[in-house]
Amino acid sequence: MSQVSLQHFVNMEQLSSTDVLTLIKRAQAFKAGAPVPKLSQPVYCANLFFENSTRTHTSFEMAERKLGLTVIPFDTAHSSVSKGETLYDTALTLGAIGVDLTVIRHSQNDYYQDLLDLKPEQHLEMGIINAGDGSGQHPSQSMLDLMTIYHDFGYFRDLKVLIVGDLLNSRVARSNMQMLKKLGAKLYFAGPNYWFDAQEFGQYGQKVEVDQVIDQVDVVMLLRVQHERHEGLEQVQNFDEHEYNYLYGMNQKRYDKLKKTAIILHPGPINRGVEWDGYLVEAAKSRFVTQMENGVFMRMAMLEAVLRGRKLGGLA
């Protein structure tokens, strides 16, 4: 089986369509019980989550442990970041004590550029894996979503994908729309107008009303309403959950209109009763739990790609 080798894994733009399919097949192999690569040398990693996380954080740690990596505990709340230490200096410290890989989630878009675009006098020998940067990218979520879609359909070209909700603040939407477009899917966007930037999203797909296409699409990708990113936005000061659900949410009426083969995705956490009526979260067409299961195996594949690219643990 061919392998993907990367120095870092920070965004979807660095991947070709072939890379994506290779990573999906590797993750599928892990899920089917394929043996993990044997490391001839120890590899140390740290997870730096400066934003709250359940799925991504624990999924990465499970993936790391399944691969045999040594996980160095790191508590951002009690680190020197609270004293004003920069992210670069935190990474420099971890590298100096022997950490080989860092998985980082940060509120700043493109935070990783400061760690990759080094000046001649800087020496940061460490693999960076992006676990989410602000409203920028979320490559591991995108990859597990693609894995989940591929399992059901076996292809991407001409699949009709509807992405619904808080588009403007969604790193999941950005990562997915870029790669799905590259893979040949047809994209539709739905949600309040104040969360839709025609210049940004229009180049990937068209804006529609949910009920205009709900009976035609193959994949419905629901996005979490990100209240924590709405501070100061006048349009959402009087946000009405029931109205949002009526206009954009996955309720029984819409669920019943879906094609028999259609599937529903959500990156989590779910605002139940807002994006998705709670009793439908585990319905037959839902892939929410499957996404979480796939996340471990896809993150194993992603970590392995960086191990190979950096020749860590004796892999090449």
QUIMOHU-V229675 format. One record per backbone hydrogen bond with DSSP energy under -1.0 kcal/mol. NH is the residue of the N-H (numbers start at 1). CO is the residue of the C=O. E is the energy in kcal/mol with one decimal. If there is no record, write none. Layout:
# QUIMOHU-V229675
nh->NH co->CO e->E
nh->NH co->CO e->E
This chain:
# QUIMOHU-V229675
nh->6 co->305 e->-2.3
nh->9 co->128 e->-2.6
nh->15 co->12 e->-1.6
nh->20 co->16 e->-2.1
nh->21 co->17 e->-2.1
nh->22 co->18 e->-2.4
nh->23 co->19 e->-2.5
nh->24 co->20 e->-2.4
nh->25 co->21 e->-2.3
nh->26 co->22 e->-1.9
nh->27 co->23 e->-2.7
nh->28 co->24 e->-2.6
nh->29 co->25 e->-1.9
nh->30 co->26 e->-2.2
nh->31 co->27 e->-2.4
nh->32 co->28 e->-1.8
nh->33 co->30 e->-1.4
nh->34 co->29 e->-2.7
nh->40 co->313 e->-2.8
nh->45 co->70 e->-2.6
nh->46 co->101 e->-1.8
nh->48 co->103 e->-3.2
nh->50 co->105 e->-2.7
nh->58 co->54 e->-2.1
nh->59 co->55 e->-2.4
nh->60 co->56 e->-2.4
nh->61 co->57 e->-2.1
nh->62 co->58 e->-2.4
nh->63 co->59 e->-2.5
nh->64 co->60 e->-2.7
nh->65 co->61 e->-2.3
nh->66 co->62 e->-2.4
nh->67 co->63 e->-1.6
nh->69 co->64 e->-2.6
nh->70 co->43 e->-3.0
nh->72 co->45 e->-3.4
nh->78 co->75 e->-1.1
nh->79 co->76 e->-1.2
nh->82 co->79 e->-1.5
nh->83 co->80 e->-1.4
nh->84 co->81 e->-1.8
nh->85 co->80 e->-2.0
nh->90 co->86 e->-2.1
nh->91 co->87 e->-2.6
nh->92 co->88 e->-2.8
nh->93 co->89 e->-2.2
nh->94 co->90 e->-2.2
nh->95 co->91 e->-2.7
nh->96 co->92 e->-2.0
nh->97 co->93 e->-1.5
nh->98 co->95 e->-1.0
nh->99 co->94 e->-2.6
nh->100 co->44 e->-2.5
nh->101 co->44 e->-1.7
nh->102 co->127 e->-2.6
nh->103 co->46 e->-2.4
nh->104 co->129 e->-2.4
nh->105 co->48 e->-2.6
nh->106 co->132 e->-2.4
nh->111 co->108 e->-1.4
nh->113 co->110 e->-2.0
nh->114 co->111 e->-1.2
nh->116 co->112 e->-1.3
nh->117 co->113 e->-3.0
nh->118 co->116 e->-1.8
nh->122 co->119 e->-2.3
nh->126 co->124 e->-1.4
nh->127 co->100 e->-2.6
nh->129 co->102 e->-2.5
nh->130 co->9 e->-2.7
nh->131 co->104 e->-3.4
nh->133 co->137 e->-1.9
nh->134 co->106 e->-3.0
nh->136 co->133 e->-3.4
nh->142 co->138 e->-2.2
nh->143 co->139 e->-2.5
nh->144 co->140 e->-2.1
nh->145 co->141 e->-2.1
nh->146 co->142 e->-2.6
nh->147 co->143 e->-2.2
nh->148 co->144 e->-2.0
nh->149 co->145 e->-2.5
nh->150 co->146 e->-2.8
nh->151 co->147 e->-1.9
nh->152 co->148 e->-1.3
nh->153 co->149 e->-2.3
nh->154 co->150 e->-2.0
nh->158 co->184 e->-3.0
nh->159 co->156 e->-2.2
nh->161 co->186 e->-2.8
nh->162 co->219 e->-3.0
nh->163 co->188 e->-3.0
nh->164 co->221 e->-2.6
nh->165 co->190 e->-2.8
nh->167 co->165 e->-2.4
nh->170 co->167 e->-1.5
nh->174 co->170 e->-1.5
nh->175 co->171 e->-2.4
nh->176 co->172 e->-2.5
nh->177 co->173 e->-2.7
nh->178 co->174 e->-1.7
nh->179 co->175 e->-1.7
nh->180 co->176 e->-3.0
nh->181 co->177 e->-1.8
nh->182 co->178 e->-1.6
nh->183 co->179 e->-2.1
nh->184 co->181 e->-1.2
nh->185 co->180 e->-2.6
nh->186 co->159 e->-3.3
nh->188 co->161 e->-2.5
nh->189 co->206 e->-2.6
nh->190 co->163 e->-2.1
nh->195 co->192 e->-1.9
nh->196 co->193 e->-1.8
nh->201 co->197 e->-3.0
nh->202 co->198 e->-1.5
nh->204 co->201 e->-1.9
nh->205 co->201 e->-1.5
nh->206 co->187 e->-1.4
nh->208 co->189 e->-3.0
nh->212 co->209 e->-1.4
nh->213 co->210 e->-1.4
nh->214 co->210 e->-1.4
nh->216 co->213 e->-2.6
nh->217 co->213 e->-1.4
nh->218 co->160 e->-2.5
nh->219 co->160 e->-2.1
nh->220 co->263 e->-2.4
nh->221 co->162 e->-3.6
nh->222 co->265 e->-2.8
nh->223 co->164 e->-2.1
nh->227 co->225 e->-1.5
nh->229 co->226 e->-2.0
nh->230 co->227 e->-1.7
nh->233 co->230 e->-2.4
nh->236 co->233 e->-1.1
nh->237 co->234 e->-1.3
nh->239 co->236 e->-1.3
nh->244 co->240 e->-2.4
nh->245 co->241 e->-2.5
nh->246 co->242 e->-2.1
nh->247 co->243 e->-2.3
nh->248 co->244 e->-3.3
nh->250 co->275 e->-2.4
nh->251 co->249 e->-1.1
nh->255 co->251 e->-2.8
nh->256 co->252 e->-2.5
nh->258 co->255 e->-1.0
nh->262 co->259 e->-1.4
nh->263 co->218 e->-2.2
nh->264 co->285 e->-2.4
nh->265 co->220 e->-3.0
nh->272 co->270 e->-1.2
nh->273 co->276 e->-3.0
nh->274 co->271 e->-2.2
nh->275 co->271 e->-1.2
nh->277 co->250 e->-2.4
nh->280 co->277 e->-2.3
nh->281 co->278 e->-1.4
nh->283 co->280 e->-1.7
nh->286 co->283 e->-1.4
nh->287 co->264 e->-2.4
nh->291 co->287 e->-2.7
nh->292 co->288 e->-1.5
nh->293 co->289 e->-2.3
nh->294 co->290 e->-3.1
nh->295 co->291 e->-1.8
nh->298 co->294 e->-2.8
nh->299 co->295 e->-2.2
nh->300 co->296 e->-1.7
nh->301 co->297 e->-1.8
nh->302 co->298 e->-2.4
nh->303 co->299 e->-2.7
nh->304 co->300 e->-2.6
nh->305 co->301 e->-1.8
nh->306 co->302 e->-1.5
nh->307 co->303 e->-2.6
nh->308 co->304 e->-2.6
nh->309 co->305 e->-2.2
nh->310 co->306 e->-2.1
nh->312 co->307 e->-2.7
nh->315 co->312 e->-1.7
